[in-house]
Amino acid sequence: MRNLLDVKFDKFVEDFNLQERAEKANWRRFVNYNFFSQFQPGRLDTDANLLDQICVDSLEFSQVHGAFFC
């Protein structure tokens, strides 16, 4: 039986049509999407560019998995 988190991750990849992207990048997007959706539900569903801006993919920020807003 598959882990519930794996099922949710696979559904996220399918819903956002991310099959062509690397799993690590998709995982980062999944975590950020779920984290920020707790503060503003539905916001990232209507603005895909915002999620792209949050998901930094750079060697300089390789350990940063999101952003913090005050």
N, C-alpha and C positions, 0 to 999 in steps of 0.2 A: 504494500500500500504506500502510495506517495505521501510525502509530507505536505501538510496544508500550505505551508509557506511556498513550497515549490509549485504547487498548483496555482496559487495567487500570482507568483512571479511569471509563470508561463502565460496566464491570462492577461497580465499587464503587457507582456511582450507582444502578444497577439492583438490586443486592443489598440495599442499604439503603433502597430506595424513596424516593430523593431527587429525582425528576424535577421536582417542583414548586418546588424551591429554586433560588436563583440559582447560576450556574456558579462564581462566585468563592467563595461560601460552601461549595459542594460541594468545590471544590479544596482549601480550607483543611481541611475535614474529612478528605479523602483523605490529605493530607500528614501531618496529626496522627495519623491512624489507623495509617499505615504506620510512622511514626517510633516511636510508643509501643508498637506491636506487637513491635518488636525487643526491648524490655525485658521485656514480659509478654505473650507470645503468647496469643491467645484472650481476654484480659481484656476488651477493648472489644467483643468479640462477645457477651459475656454481660451487659454493663452499658451500654446505649445512653445512659443519662443521663450517665454519666461522659464520654463523647465530647462530649455537648452542653456540659458544664461546661468542658471543655478548649478548645473552639472558641469563643473570645470574639469577638463581633461587635458592636463598639462604636466610635464615632468616637474616643473617648479612647484606645483600644488598637488603632487601625487597623493599626499596623505589627507588632503582636504576633500571631504565628501559632501559638502553643502555650504551653506552660508548662514549667517546669523544676523537677524534684523532686530533692532531695538525700537 
